[in-house]
Amino acid sequence: MARTTGTGDRRSALSRAAAEVVTRELDALTRLEERLDDGFLDACELILDCPGRVVCIGVGKSGIIARKLAASLASLGTPAHFVHAAEAVHGDLGMIVPGDVCVLFSHSGTTAETVALLPALERGGVRVIAITDGRDSVLAQRADATVCPGVEEEADHLGLAPTASTTAALVLADAIAVAVARVRGFAREDFAARHPGGALGAALASDPPD
């Protein structure tokens, strides 16, 4: 592995690398607004109409984003939890029941552990939302709603590490959670009821709504 020599050279290389990452990720987010299409709206409608819970599923970095969506939905008025795709096929499918909506995250749409869940979810009468850039993948084709962040290139120097794709998926997940909450009429007092702890909880308690 090549190494830069001298403190100045190393700091310069670090600055250039960081700037490239920020630029590429900003580009991915700039294009994301174009992806708020019918697939996005269908996904939001499925969540709004869900009589059960929203179950967010993924593995690896996609699993981390799935976990964040579950947490955001729950804090904004939509009952939700996270299930790891690999654990699901070893018993955690019992956490998913008819009437639930599952949001499956996979950048490629071909993640084996995630795709393997589709037959069981279909048999169980569970609606599926796919968050994937594999528009022609099995996951995208079999989902009830598919949202594609549209990231074709990662931000790292190898073009391999989940970077731009996970950033776009995270922002897309936030957009879903907030859009659903706003349409549901989720208010400040509702948020306060779910967040009594920490500095945010204290601030809400000391500044009640008019």
N, C-alpha and C positions, 0 to 999 in steps of 0.2 A: 504494500500500500504506500503510495507516494505521500511524502510529508512536506509541508512548507517549512522554510527555514527562517528563523528570526521572529521575534514577537510581533513586529510590525506586519510582516507578511502573513502571519497566521491570523491576526485580527482583521486584516483586509479580506482574507479569504472567508472568514466567518461572516463578515458584513455582507459580502457579495452573495454568499449562499443563502443567508437569511432573507435578503431583499428579493431574491428569485422566488423563494417559497411564498413570501407575502404576495408578490405580484401574481403568481400562478393561482393562488387560492382566491384572491380578489377577482380574478378573471372568472373563476368557476362560479363565484357568488353572483357576479354581474349577469351571467347567463341564466342563473337560476330562476329569475323572475319570468322568463319565457316558459318555464316548465310548470307554471301554475295553471294548468290546462284542465280539460274535462276529467282526466285521471285524478288529478289533485282534488277536484270538487267531488268526484265520486267517493274518494277515500274519506273526505270529511263527512259526507252524507252517511256513509256506512257507520262511522263512529257516532254521529248524532242520533242515529236510529237504533243503535245497539241496545238491546234489552238486557244484556249481561255486562261483562267486563271486556276491556280491550287488553289483549295479551300481546306484548311486544317480544319478538323472538329474533335471535341472531347468534352468531359465534364470532370470536375474535374481536377485531375493531368494530365490526358491524353490531356485535352484541353489546358493546359499550354504548353505541348510539341508541340501540333499542332500549337499553336500560334507562337512558336519559329521557327518551320519549315517554316511557311508562311513568317515570317520576314527575315529569311536567304535566302530563294529562291528569294524574291523580291530584296534584296540587291545584289544578285549575278546574276541578269539578267533574272529571270523568274517571270513574273507577278503573284502574289499570294496574297491571303488574308485569314483571319480566319473567320469561322462561328461557333458559339456555337451550338451544336447539339440540345439542348433544345429549343433554339430560332428559329432554322431552321423550326421546325414544326409549329411555330406560325407566319410565314410570311417571315422569312429570307431565305427560299428556293428561294425567288425571286432574291437573289444575285447569284444564280447558273443558268447558261444557257447552252443549248446544245453546245458541243465543249469543255466545261470545263472538268477538271480531278479533282476528289475529293479524298483526302487522309484522310481516317477515322482511328482514333486512338482509340483502346480499348484493354487493356491488356487481358481481358477475351474473347473478341470477342462477348460478349453477352450483352453489355451495352444497356439497353432498348432504350434510347433516340437516340443512334447512329444507332442501327439496324433498328429502325422505319423509317429511312430515305431511306433505300434501295429501296423500291418500287417506290418512287417518283423519285429517281435518275435514276433508270432503265427506267422508262417511259419517262424521259426527255433526254435520250440518252447520259447520262453522264458516263464516264468511272470511275471506282472505284479502288483505291489502299487501301488495308487493312494493317495496321501495328498492329499486334496482335500476342499474344502467344496462342490464341485459334485456333490451326491449324484446328480442326474439327468443328469449330463454324459456325453459319450461315453467319456471316460477312466474314470469310475466304473463305467459299465455294462459295459465290455469288460475290466476288470481281473479277475484271479482273486481278489483280496481288496481291499476298499476301506475306508480308515479316514478318517473325517470329523472334523476337530478341532472343528467346530461354531462357528466364528467368523463372525458376521454383520456386525460393525461394527469397522472399524479404529480405532486409538487416537489418530490424529492429528486436528487440528481440521478437516481437509477430509473425513475419512473415506475417504481414498484411498490413502495410503502404506502399503505392507505393514509393519505394526507388530504389532498383536495377532495377526494371522493367522500371521506368521512366528514369533512367540514361542510360540504354541500348537503350531505344527508342530515347532519345535525341541524342546520338552519331550516331545511325543509321540514324536519320533525317539529321544530319550534313553531313554524308557520302553521302546521296542522293543529297543534295543541292550542295556540292562541286564537286561531280562526274559529275553532269549535267552541272555545270558551266564550268568545264574544257573541257568537250567534246564540249560544245557550243562555245568554244573559247573566253570566257569572260576574258577580260584583265584588267590590272591595271587602264587604263584610263576610262574604263567602270565603274569600281567600284568608281573611283573618281567622276564621273558624278552623281552618285546616293548618294554620301556621302559627300556633301560639308561642313557639319557642324562639330563642335567639334574638339577635338585635332587630331583625325584621318583625318578629312577633311583638317585641316591646314597643317598637315604633307604631305599629298598627293599633296596639292597645291604648297608647297615649294620644293617638290622633284619630278618634272615632269619626265615622262619616256624619255629615250634617243631617 
